[in-house]
């Protein structure tokens, strides 16, 4: 008579173990994602470009600003 109780208890225990392992995997994945995000600059997170590409873009923008300032001051390039 107590045999079905043991089967139900064993099944419940196995179910809890499976859920615990699934949650542990999800937690590890979330921690890995956050570690990757912390290693990136905010610009990389938004656009997905690497740090080198972001530096090239900044250099290009600085060059454009210099050209616009030269045009505004009347200097001919």
Secondary structure as a PSIPRED ss2 file (coil, helix, strand):
# PSIPRED VFORMAT (PSIPRED V4.0)

   1 X C   1.000  0.000  0.000
   2 X C   1.000  0.000  0.000
   3 X H   0.000  1.000  0.000
   4 X H   0.000  1.000  0.000
   5 X H   0.000  1.000  0.000
   6 X H   0.000  1.000  0.000
   7 X H   0.000  1.000  0.000
   8 X H   0.000  1.000  0.000
   9 X H   0.000  1.000  0.000
  10 X H   0.000  1.000  0.000
  11 X H   0.000  1.000  0.000
  12 X H   0.000  1.000  0.000
  13 X H   0.000  1.000  0.000
  14 X H   0.000  1.000  0.000
  15 X H   0.000  1.000  0.000
  16 X H   0.000  1.000  0.000
  17 X H   0.000  1.000  0.000
  18 X H   0.000  1.000  0.000
  19 X H   0.000  1.000  0.000
  20 X H   0.000  1.000  0.000
  21 X H   0.000  1.000  0.000
  22 X H   0.000  1.000  0.000
  23 X H   0.000  1.000  0.000
  24 X H   0.000  1.000  0.000
  25 X H   0.000  1.000  0.000
  26 X H   0.000  1.000  0.000
  27 X H   0.000  1.000  0.000
  28 X H   0.000  1.000  0.000
  29 X H   0.000  1.000  0.000
  30 X H   0.000  1.000  0.000
  31 X H   0.000  1.000  0.000
  32 X H   0.000  1.000  0.000
  33 X H   0.000  1.000  0.000
  34 X H   0.000  1.000  0.000
  35 X H   0.000  1.000  0.000
  36 X H   0.000  1.000  0.000
  37 X H   0.000  1.000  0.000
  38 X H   0.000  1.000  0.000
  39 X H   0.000  1.000  0.000
  40 X C   1.000  0.000  0.000
  41 X C   1.000  0.000  0.000
  42 X H   0.000  1.000  0.000
  43 X H   0.000  1.000  0.000
  44 X H   0.000  1.000  0.000
  45 X H   0.000  1.000  0.000
  46 X H   0.000  1.000  0.000
  47 X H   0.000  1.000  0.000
  48 X C   1.000  0.000  0.000
  49 X C   1.000  0.000  0.000
  50 X C   1.000  0.000  0.000
  51 X H   0.000  1.000  0.000
  52 X H   0.000  1.000  0.000
  53 X H   0.000  1.000  0.000
  54 X H   0.000  1.000  0.000
  55 X H   0.000  1.000  0.000
  56 X H   0.000  1.000  0.000
  57 X H   0.000  1.000  0.000
  58 X H   0.000  1.000  0.000
  59 X H   0.000  1.000  0.000
  60 X H   0.000  1.000  0.000
  61 X H   0.000  1.000  0.000
  62 X H   0.000  1.000  0.000
  63 X H   0.000  1.000  0.000
  64 X H   0.000  1.000  0.000
  65 X H   0.000  1.000  0.000
  66 X H   0.000  1.000  0.000
  67 X H   0.000  1.000  0.000
  68 X H   0.000  1.000  0.000
  69 X H   0.000  1.000  0.000
  70 X H   0.000  1.000  0.000
  71 X H   0.000  1.000  0.000
  72 X H   0.000  1.000  0.000
  73 X H   0.000  1.000  0.000
  74 X C   1.000  0.000  0.000
  75 X C   1.000  0.000  0.000
  76 X C   1.000  0.000  0.000
  77 X C   1.000  0.000  0.000
